Each structure stands twice: as C-alpha cells, then as structure tokens.
Amino acid sequence: MTSTAVVTLAAVLVIVLGVSFLSRPRGPSTVDFYLAGQRVGVMTNSWAICGDYLSAASFLGVAAAVYVSGLDGAWYAVGFAAGFVPVLLLIAAPLRRFGEFSLADFLGRRMESAPVRLASVGVVQLVILCYLVPQSVGGGITWELLVGQGLLGLSPYATGVLLSTAVVAVVVAFGGMRGTTWNQAVQFLLLFAALVWLAVVVTADGFRYGDAVHSLSQAPLANPTLGGPAGQEWVLTEETNQMHPGEPALFGEPGARYGPLGQVALVVTLGLGTAGLPHVMNRYFTSPTGKAARTTTVWVLMLIGAFYAMAIMLGTAARDIIPDAVAGRPWLEELTINGVLHTPEHALPVLGRIYGEQSGLGLIAAAALIAAMSTVAGLLLASAATWGHDVYERHINPKATQRQAVWAGRITTLLGAALAAGLAIALRPEAFAPAMPSLVATMVTWAFAVAGSALTPVLVLAIWWHRTTAAGSLAGLLTGAGLSVSMFLTAGLIEVTWLRELLAAPTLVVAPITVAVVVLVSLRTSAPVGVQAHWVQMHGTAADRRAERMARLTRGGVDAR
C-alpha cells in the first residue's frame, strides 16, 4: 500500500465522518432522525438519491458487465436508469403527499392494516439484505486491490468488508437521515467527478467509443474461467452466442450473455425493481412537497443518465486499452490472462492506475468505496426506519418515547450491518465471477427482482386503484416475494438457457401474477373505510400549496437548493 493510497482513503473517511458529525440531528426527534425534518431541497435530495442509488453495482458492476460481455452488459445501465421513469410518472408525488416514514408505513396506513405493514416489513428487509451484501462485497474487492493487506489476521477482502461496513454503520447510527443526506450528496459529487476525470483522460489519450466497439468485435469474445487439471488455473474461453447458437459471441452485438427473452427480462426486472427499492423510495418522504419530489426525480434521471453513459464508455475503454497496457507492467500481468482481467470489477481501478499511477488508482478505488458506503448508508437507514418505527414503535412498544424509538433504529442499524458483513465475508467472489457478467451487479439483481415482483405492483395499485384492499395487498406481497425468491434460487439448476435467464430475472413473469392476485382478491374483499380521504391526500395539491406558502412566509423554511 503506497502513501498515496493511504492519504486518499484517509481523506475519504475524514470527509464522510466530518459531514456526518456536522449535520447530525440535534435532538431525539424521529422525524429528524428518519426524515431529516422533511426539509431537504430539490438539488440536495437529487444528489443524495443518486448517491444512494449509484452503488458499487453501478460504479464497479456496470463497467464490469460491459467489460466482460459487451453490449449485453449495457442492459444493466438501461434497466438501472429506466427505473426512475415509472417513479417520476406514477409514484414520487403521491407517495410524498401521503407522507409517513417508510414504504411499510405507507402501505400499512393506506390499507389500514397491521398485517399488511408487517408483511411489508418482511419484504423490505429481504430486499435490503439482498442489496446490502453485494455492496459489502464491492467494498472488500476494492480494498483488496487498493491496499492489498489485511488487518488483525484477516484477509484483505474481509478487512475491506468490515471496515467499509463499520464506518457507514457508525455514520448512519449517529448521523440519521440528515447526516446521511449530506454525506450521500457529497459522495455523489466526488463519485461523479472521479468518473468524469477518467472519461476525460481516456478520451484525451485517443480513445473513441465507436472505433473501439468495431475493433473489439473483429474477434470472438473470450473471458477467463477456472480450468486446468486441478480447476485452479485461469484459461480463456470463448463465450457462447445466446442469440445465434453455433456462432461466436461478439463484443458489439447482443447475445454474449443473454438470449432475446433474457435481455427483456433483465431490463424489466431492473426497471420495475427501482420503484420498489425501500432505501430510494424512503428519500421521497424527506421532500417538503409532492411537487418537489417530482422535480427531484427529473434531476435524478438526468444525472444518472450521464453517469451510466460514462460507465458504458469506460467499460468498453478498459476492454480495449488494458491488453496493450500489460507489457512492462508486472502488477497488471498478475491481474490478467492474455490481457483480460480475472476480476471484471477491477476494470475502472486498473484504468485509473494506467492513467494516473497510484494517485489515479487511489482516486478511482476511493470512489468505488464511496459508492459502496453511500448505498450501504441508505440501506441501513431504511432498515432502521422499518424496524425502529414500523415494528418497535407500532407493535413492540407503542408508548415509546422519541429517544427510545431513535435508539431502536440505531441498534437495528448496527445489527443489520453486522449481518451483511458476515454474509459478504462468507462468500468467495473469485468462485462466482467467471460465471457472471459481474458478481456485484448480478447479486443486486436479486434485490431488484424481489422489489419489482412484490413491492412495486402493490405500491402502484395502492396509489392508483382505489379498490385495492388489505387482503389483496397482503396476498400480492406474499405471492410476489415467494415466487421471485423461488425462481432465482432455482435458476442455477436449470439447463435450458432461455428458462434459466427468465428464472434469474423473474419480474417479467411474477409482476403480472402479483397484479392479478391483488386485483382478484381485492374484488372479493372490502376496501379500507378511509379510502376516499387517502385518495384526496395522495392526489390532491392543497397540501403542496400550503407547504409552498409556508415556505415563502418563513423565508427559507424549506431548503430550495
């Protein structure tokens, strides 16, 4: 580990902890701890949502998926970005107008049902866990490359997992939503700046995206797999063309990883899953009005669109540039076989070192740690809100004081972080990477599958179909979660390619089934008594106008930045 890497990493940690300390909540209010007082302005919230959403799967995973499978890897970027379109059109404004602390709280009050709230808590926790583990994996992979040394007898990978998760757990537990919001906003700006720097230096060196895709498509696409007599030696293996069996897979054409159905299933799973991600949707409760929530989403769409465009370009650049850069760089020879990286997630950090030596590696690796830690912060806060507010305050101790409720959230934050770190350490990323376009991106797809199959259909129907009932919502949540988990867990046992792809990204099948279940059960049961009042609250604009009027009267009571 060089002094440059140490300084870079230390600077990142100081910024994160410093921002959290300066913006921590000043009292024990649950509104402050979970929702930052509902006074987060449009630009601040859009940056924070991007910091929350642009995880290790986005920073490391998308570029890695493009690096290892060409055009098929770009579908991750398309699905991740497209997910905010339904959020903009169907969810952001009504969700904020209705209020509450979390998705589970929203569904519980909208349906006037404790069973719906508790079922939502279970599904939300499952999504959070599926999302937390790959972020911790991303932190471990980055530490392993950046530092290469373990602490207290741990491996470098395990050290990275524990340190990145522990720092974020402390930030969230004591900074709450206010500290997390400003941390995520600052982290996104640093992350975006690192990606812009790398895109600029690569382009200035002569890289051209179109020319690179054309050049890479002249030969069959091959990637490292574990082979040899003992199964422990890396060998290059040509990818099978899933679109045209018998023909070689090419970098610039679809089919290197997915067939026609698999590509559609992946994009639908990622797109619908975004609208059900608890750590992202909870941020809309921090906006002052429904209008502000919608405007925030417009900014988010523009920012993440630019981010993913650069990620696709840089994944392609890594595939094109790294083979020619191996000569004379012993450190790079150790990471590659015939110029192809063993671990696709190393694509951006390796580019950073090629163009910026240790400083460049430190910058990109620090950005990758930022991406992982920022998303872990949002996930832990969403978990804390669900356990602390929806379970502890609502069911375990209804007479809890504000201070007790906040501490319940803090304790569950630390427990959730410990569980995620333990599961991440138990995995061996090197054993999975050859079979996946990106381990981190693929694991995150599981979270999107559960969210898009269970939470999103129920959430959209609860907002836009007044006839939705508690029994219908409960049946939909259980059906969507159960089917999606069963399908992606059995995907690896299936030999038929198109069926395996569909099972691995099941939302295309499960979401329509969930909608059908909700509708059929709702038509046979009674709607909540207060449905008309809830409808006016979600879709009326009077509350927005009152909030805007109060903001003008108080001159800055709502942060308009």
C-alpha positions in Angstrom: 0.0 0.0 0.0 1.5 3.3 -1.0 1.4 6.6 0.9 -0.8 8.0 -1.8 -3.4 5.3 -1.3 -3.3 5.8 2.5 -3.8 9.6 2.1 -6.7 9.1 -0.4 -8.5 6.6 1.7 -8.0 8.6 4.9 -9.3 11.8 3.2 -12.5 9.9 2.2 -13.1 8.7 5.7 -12.5 12.1 7.2 -14.9 13.7 4.8 -17.6 11.1 5.5 -17.3 11.3 9.3 -16.9 15.0 9.3 -20.0 15.7 7.2 -22.0 13.2 9.4 -20.9 15.0 12.6 -21.6 18.5 11.4 -25.1 17.6 10.1 -26.2 15.2 12.8 -29.7 15.6 14.3 -29.7 18.0 17.3 -32.5 16.2 19.2 -34.2 12.9 19.6 -37.0 13.5 17.1 -37.8 10.6 14.9 -38.8 13.0 12.1 -35.3 14.4 12.2 -33.6 11.0 12.5 -35.5 9.2 9.8 -36.7 12.1 7.5 -34.3 15.0 8.1 -37.2 17.1 9.2 -38.8 16.8 5.7 -36.9 19.9 4.7 -34.5 18.5 2.1 -34.4 20.6 -1.1 -34.6 19.5 -4.7 -30.9 19.7 -5.7 -29.7 18.3 -2.4 -32.2 15.4 -2.5 -31.4 14.6 -6.1 -27.7 14.4 -5.3 -28.5 12.3 -2.3 -30.7 9.9 -4.2 -28.0 9.5 -6.8 -25.5 8.8 -4.1 -28.0 6.3 -2.6 -28.7 4.6 -5.9 -25.4 4.7 -7.7 -23.9 1.8 -5.7 -21.0 -0.5 -6.1 -23.2 -2.3 -8.6 -23.4 0.9 -10.7 -19.8 2.1 -10.3 -18.0 -1.2 -10.4 -20.7 -3.5 -11.7 -22.0 -1.8 -14.9 -18.5 -1.1 -16.2 -17.6 -4.7 -15.3 -20.6 -6.1 -17.0 -19.8 -4.2 -20.2 -16.2 -5.2 -20.0 -16.9 -8.9 -19.8 -20.0 -9.2 -22.1 -20.1 -6.1 -24.3 -23.5 -4.9 -25.4 -25.3 -7.4 -23.1 -23.6 -5.7 -20.1 -25.1 -2.4 -21.2 -28.6 -3.7 -20.4 -27.7 -3.2 -16.7 -27.3 0.5 -17.3 -30.5 0.7 -19.3 -32.5 -1.1 -16.6 -31.0 0.9 -13.7 -31.7 4.2 -15.4 -35.1 3.4 -16.8 -36.4 2.6 -13.4 -36.9 6.2 -12.5 -39.4 6.8 -15.3 -42.2 4.9 -13.5 -41.1 6.6 -10.3 -41.5 10.0 -12.0 -44.8 9.3 -13.6 -46.6 7.1 -11.0 -45.1 7.2 -7.5 -42.9 10.2 -6.4 -45.5 12.9 -5.9 -48.4 10.8 -4.4 -46.1 9.0 -2.1 -44.7 12.2 -0.7 -48.2 13.8 -0.3 -49.4 10.8 1.7 -46.4 11.1 4.0 -45.2 8.5 6.6 -41.7 7.2 7.4 -41.2 4.2 5.1 -42.8 2.1 2.4 -44.1 -0.4 5.0 -45.7 2.5 6.9 -47.3 3.9 3.8 -48.8 0.5 2.8 -49.9 -0.2 6.4 -51.8 3.2 6.8 -53.1 3.2 3.2 -54.6 -0.3 3.8 -55.4 0.4 7.4 -53.9 -3.0 8.2 -51.3 -4.2 10.7 -50.7 -7.5 8.8 -50.0 -5.5 5.6 -47.5 -3.4 7.5 -45.7 -6.4 8.9 -45.7 -8.3 5.6 -44.2 -5.2 4.0 -41.6 -5.1 6.7 -40.6 -8.6 5.9 -40.3 -8.0 2.1 -38.5 -4.7 2.7 -35.9 -6.4 4.9 -35.4 -9.1 2.3 -34.7 -6.5 -0.4 -32.4 -4.6 1.9 -30.4 -7.7 2.7 -30.1 -8.8 -1.0 -28.8 -5.2 -1.7 -26.5 -4.9 1.3 -24.4 -8.0 0.8 -23.1 -7.1 -2.7 -22.2 -3.6 -1.5 -20.1 -5.1 1.2 -18.6 -7.4 -1.4 -17.7 -4.4 -3.5 -16.0 -2.7 -0.6 -14.0 -5.9 0.0 -12.9 -6.2 -3.6 -11.9 -2.5 -3.8 -9.8 -2.7 -0.5 -8.1 -5.8 -1.8 -7.0 -4.1 -5.0 -6.2 -0.7 -3.4 -4.5 -1.8 -0.2 -3.8 -5.5 -0.6 -3.2 -6.0 3.1 -5.4 -7.4 5.9 -5.6 -6.2 9.5 -5.7 -8.3 12.7 -5.1 -11.5 10.8 -7.9 -11.0 8.4 -7.6 -11.3 4.6 -7.5 -8.1 2.6 -11.0 -8.8 1.3 -12.5 -9.5 4.7 -10.8 -6.3 6.1 -12.3 -4.2 3.3 -15.8 -5.6 4.0 -15.6 -5.0 7.7 -14.0 -1.5 7.6 -16.3 -0.1 4.9 -19.5 -1.5 6.6 -18.4 -0.4 10.1 -17.7 3.2 9.1 -21.1 3.5 7.4 -22.9 1.9 10.3 -21.5 4.5 12.7 -22.3 7.3 10.3 -26.0 6.2 10.0 -26.5 5.3 13.6 -25.4 8.7 14.8 -26.0 10.9 11.8 -29.5 9.8 11.0 -31.2 10.9 7.7 -29.8 14.5 8.0 -26.2 13.3 8.2 -26.7 10.6 5.7 -28.4 13.0 3.2 -25.4 15.4 3.2 -23.0 12.5 3.1 -24.7 11.0 0.1 -24.8 14.3 -1.7 -21.1 15.0 -1.2 -20.3 11.4 -2.0 -22.2 11.5 -5.3 -20.4 14.7 -6.4 -17.0 13.0 -5.6 -18.0 9.8 -7.3 -19.3 11.7 -10.4 -16.1 13.8 -10.5 -13.9 10.7 -10.4 -15.8 9.2 -13.4 -15.6 12.4 -15.3 -11.9 12.6 -14.7 -11.3 9.1 -16.0 -13.6 9.7 -19.1 -11.7 12.9 -19.9 -8.2 11.3 -19.7 -9.2 8.2 -21.6 -10.7 10.4 -24.4 -7.7 12.7 -24.4 -5.5 9.7 -25.0 -7.3 9.0 -28.2 -10.0 6.5 -27.2 -13.1 6.6 -29.4 -16.1 4.6 -28.4 -17.3 3.7 -31.9 -13.9 2.7 -33.1 -13.2 0.6 -30.0 -16.5 -1.3 -30.4 -15.8 -2.0 -34.0 -12.2 -3.2 -33.2 -13.3 -5.4 -30.3 -16.0 -7.0 -32.5 -13.5 -8.3 -35.0 -12.6 -11.4 -32.9 -14.8 -13.7 -30.8 -15.3 -12.6 -27.2 -13.4 -14.7 -24.7 -13.2 -14.4 -20.9 -11.2 -16.1 -18.1 -12.6 -19.2 -16.5 -11.1 -21.5 -13.9 -9.8 -24.7 -15.6 -6.7 -26.8 -15.8 -6.1 -30.2 -14.1 -7.0 -29.0 -10.6 -9.5 -26.5 -11.7 -7.4 -23.7 -10.3 -5.8 -22.2 -13.4 -7.2 -19.4 -15.4 -7.8 -20.1 -19.1 -9.5 -18.0 -21.8 -12.8 -19.5 -23.0 -14.9 -18.2 -25.9 -18.4 -17.0 -25.0 -21.3 -18.8 -26.5 -23.6 -16.7 -28.6 -27.0 -16.9 -27.0 -28.8 -15.2 -29.8 -27.4 -17.3 -32.6 -26.2 -20.7 -31.3 -23.2 -22.0 -33.2 -21.8 -18.6 -34.0 -19.2 -16.8 -31.9 -20.2 -14.1 -29.5 -19.0 -10.6 -30.4 -18.5 -7.6 -28.1 -20.6 -5.2 -30.1 -23.6 -7.5 -30.7 -26.2 -8.9 -28.4 -26.0 -12.5 -27.3 -22.7 -12.7 -25.4 -24.6 -13.3 -22.1 -28.3 -13.3 -22.7 -30.8 -14.5 -25.3 -33.8 -12.4 -26.5 -36.0 -13.3 -23.6 -33.2 -12.9 -21.1 -32.4 -9.4 -22.2 -36.1 -8.2 -21.9 -36.4 -10.0 -18.5 -33.3 -8.3 -17.1 -34.4 -4.8 -18.2 -37.9 -5.2 -16.8 -36.6 -6.6 -13.5 -34.3 -3.7 -13.0 -36.8 -1.1 -14.2 -39.7 -2.2 -12.1 -37.4 -3.0 -9.2 -36.2 0.5 -8.8 -39.7 1.7 -7.9 -39.8 -0.7 -5.0 -36.4 -0.1 -3.5 -37.0 1.0 0.1 -33.8 3.0 0.5 -34.6 5.0 -2.6 -38.3 5.5 -2.1 -37.9 6.5 1.5 -35.9 9.5 0.4 -39.1 11.0 -1.2 -40.6 11.3 2.3 -37.8 13.8 3.0 -39.0 16.2 0.3 -41.1 19.2 1.5 -43.9 18.7 -1.1 -45.1 16.3 -3.8 -44.1 18.8 -6.5 -40.5 18.9 -5.1 -40.4 15.1 -5.1 -41.3 15.0 -8.8 -38.8 17.8 -9.7 -36.2 15.9 -7.8 -36.8 12.8 -9.9 -36.3 14.8 -13.1 -32.9 15.9 -11.9 -32.1 12.3 -10.9 -32.9 11.0 -14.3 -30.6 13.5 -16.0 -27.7 12.8 -13.6 -27.8 9.1 -13.6 -28.2 9.1 -17.4 -24.9 10.9 -17.7 -23.3 8.6 -15.1 -24.4 5.4 -16.9 -23.3 6.7 -20.3 -19.8 7.2 -18.9 -19.8 3.8 -17.2 -20.6 2.0 -20.5 -18.0 4.0 -22.3 -15.3 3.2 -19.7 -16.2 -0.5 -19.6 -15.5 -0.5 -23.3 -12.4 1.5 -22.9 -11.0 -0.9 -20.3 -11.6 -3.9 -22.7 -9.8 -2.0 -25.5 -6.9 -0.4 -23.6 -5.8 -2.9 -21.0 -4.4 -5.6 -23.3 -2.0 -3.1 -24.8 -1.0 -1.8 -21.4 0.1 -5.1 -19.9 3.7 -5.0 -21.4 6.1 -3.5 -18.9 3.6 -3.5 -16.0 4.2 -6.6 -13.8 1.4 -5.7 -11.5 -1.1 -5.8 -14.4 0.2 -9.2 -15.6 -0.8 -10.6 -12.3 -4.4 -9.4 -12.7 -4.9 -10.7 -16.3 -4.6 -13.6 -18.6 -3.7 -12.7 -22.2 -4.7 -9.1 -21.4 -8.1 -9.9 -19.9 -8.8 -9.2 -16.2 -9.6 -12.2 -14.0 -12.0 -10.0 -11.9 -14.1 -7.7 -14.1 -14.8 -5.3 -11.2 -11.1 -4.2 -11.4 -11.7 -2.6 -14.8 -12.1 1.0 -13.6 -9.5 0.9 -10.9 -7.0 -0.6 -13.3 -7.8 2.2 -15.9 -7.2 4.7 -13.1 -3.8 3.3 -12.3 -2.8 3.1 -16.0 -3.6 6.8 -16.5 -2.8 8.2 -13.1 -0.4 5.8 -11.5 -1.0 5.4 -7.7 -2.9 8.7 -7.5 -5.3 7.6 -10.2 -5.8 4.2 -8.6 -6.4 5.8 -5.2 -9.0 8.2 -6.7 -11.0 5.5 -8.5 -10.7 3.0 -5.7 -11.8 5.6 -3.2 -14.8 6.5 -5.5 -15.7 2.8 -5.5 -15.6 2.7 -1.7 -17.7 5.8 -1.7 -20.3 4.2 -4.0 -20.5 1.1 -1.7 -20.6 3.1 1.5 -23.1 5.6 0.3 -25.6 2.9 -0.7 -25.0 0.9 2.5 -25.9 4.1 4.4 -29.2 4.4 2.7 -30.0 0.7 3.1 -29.1 0.7 6.8 -31.2 3.8 7.4 -34.2 2.2 5.5 -33.7 -0.9 7.7 -33.6 1.3 10.8 -36.8 3.1 9.8 -38.6 -0.2 9.2 -37.5 -1.9 12.4 -37.4 1.2 14.7 -40.7 2.8 13.5 -42.8 0.2 11.9 -42.1 -2.6 14.3 -40.8 -1.2 17.6 -43.0 1.9 17.8 -46.1 0.4 16.2 -46.1 -3.1 17.8 -43.4 -3.8 20.4 -43.6 -0.5 22.4 -46.4 1.7 21.2 -45.7 4.1 24.2 -42.1 4.5 23.3 -40.6 8.0 23.7 -38.9 9.7 20.7 -35.5 8.9 22.2 -36.3 5.2 22.7 -37.5 5.0 19.1 -34.4 6.6 17.7 -32.2 4.2 19.8 -34.2 1.3 18.5 -33.3 2.4 15.0 -29.6 2.8 15.9 -29.3 -0.6 17.4 -31.0 -2.3 14.4 -28.7 -0.4 12.1 -25.6 -1.9 13.7 -27.2 -5.4 13.7 -28.1 -5.2 10.0 -24.6 -4.1 9.2 -23.1 -7.0 11.1 -25.3 -9.5 9.3 -24.5 -8.1 5.8 -20.7 -8.1 6.6 -20.9 -11.6 7.8 -22.6 -12.9 4.7 -20.2 -10.9 2.4 -17.2 -12.5 4.1 -18.7 -15.9 3.8 -18.8 -15.5 0.0 -15.8 -16.2 -2.2 -16.1 -13.7 -5.1 -13.5 -15.4 -7.2 -15.6 -18.6 -7.3 -18.6 -16.7 -8.8 -17.0 -14.1 -11.1 -16.3 -16.4 -14.0 -20.0 -17.5 -14.2 -21.5 -14.0 -14.1 -21.0 -10.8 -16.1 -20.4 -9.1 -12.7 -20.8 -10.7 -9.3 -21.8 -7.4 -7.7 -24.3 -6.4 -10.4 -25.8 -9.9 -10.6 -26.3 -10.1 -6.8 -28.0 -6.7 -6.8 -30.4 -8.0 -9.5 -31.9 -10.3 -6.8 -32.9 -7.3 -4.7 -34.5 -5.7 -7.8 -36.3 -9.0 -8.5 -38.0 -9.1 -5.1 -38.8 -5.4 -5.1 -40.2 -5.4 -8.7 -42.2 -8.5 -8.2 -43.7 -7.8 -4.8 -43.4 -4.2 -3.6 -43.8 -2.2 -6.9 -47.0 -3.8 -8.1 -48.7 -3.4 -4.7 -47.4 0.1 -4.3 -48.6 1.3 -7.8 -52.1 -0.3 -7.2 -52.3 1.2 -3.8 -51.7 4.7 -5.3 -53.7 4.4 -8.4 -56.6 1.9 -7.9 -58.9 3.0 -5.1 -60.4 -0.5 -4.9 -57.2 -2.1 -3.6 -57.8 -3.8 -0.3 -55.7 -5.0 2.7 -56.4 -8.7 1.8 -55.4 -8.1 -1.8 -52.2 -6.2 -0.8 -51.2 -8.9 1.6 -51.8 -11.7 -0.9 -49.8 -9.7 -3.6 -46.8 -9.1 -1.3 -46.6 -12.8 -0.3 -47.1 -14.1 -3.8 -44.6 -11.7 -5.4 -41.9 -12.3 -2.8 -42.4 -16.1 -2.6 -42.4 -16.6 -6.4 -39.4 -14.3 -7.1 -37.2 -15.9 -4.5 -38.2 -19.4 -5.6 -37.4 -18.6 -9.2 -34.0 -17.0 -8.9 -32.9 -19.6 -6.3 -33.7 -22.4 -8.8 -32.2 -20.7 -11.9 -28.8 -22.3 -11.4 -30.4 -25.8 -11.5 -31.9 -25.3 -15.0 -30.1 -26.4 -18.1 -32.4 -24.8 -20.7 -30.8 -21.4 -21.4 -34.0 -19.3 -22.0 -35.7 -20.7 -19.0 -32.7 -20.1 -16.8 -32.5 -16.5 -17.9 -36.1 -16.0 -17.2 -35.8 -17.5 -13.7 -32.8 -15.4 -12.9 -34.7 -12.2 -13.7 -38.3 -13.2 -12.8 -40.1 -9.9 -12.6 -41.3 -10.2 -16.2 -43.4 -13.2 -15.1 -44.0 -12.6 -11.4 -45.2 -8.9 -11.5 -48.2 -9.6 -13.7 -49.1 -12.5 -11.5 -48.9 -10.3 -8.4 -51.1 -7.7 -10.1 -53.7 -10.4 -10.9 -53.6 -11.7 -7.4 -54.1 -8.2 -5.9 -57.0 -7.4 -8.2 -58.8 -10.7 -7.8 -58.6 -10.8 -4.0 -59.4 -7.1 -3.8 -62.6 -7.6 -5.8 -63.8 -10.2 -3.3 -63.0 -8.1 -0.2 -63.9 -4.7 1.2 -61.8 -1.6 0.6 -60.5 0.4 3.7 -63.0 2.7 5.3 -60.9 5.8 4.8 -60.0 5.2 1.1 -61.6 8.4 -0.1 -59.7 10.6 2.3 -56.5 8.7 1.4 -57.2 9.3 -2.3 -57.6 13.0 -1.8 -54.4 13.2 0.3 -52.3 11.3 -2.4 -53.7 13.0 -5.5 -54.7 16.5 -4.2 -52.5 19.5 -4.4 -53.8 21.5 -1.5 -51.0 20.2 0.9 -48.4 21.2 -1.7 -49.8 24.7 -1.9 -49.9 25.1 1.8 -46.3 23.9 2.2 -45.1 26.3 -0.5 -47.0 29.2 1.1 -45.5 28.5 4.5 -42.0 28.3 2.9 -42.4 31.8 1.4 -43.7 33.2 4.7 -40.8 31.8 6.7 -38.2 32.8 4.1 -36.1 29.7 3.7 -38.1 27.3 5.9 -37.7 24.9 3.0 -34.3 24.5 1.6 -34.7 25.3 -2.1 -31.2 24.5 -3.2 
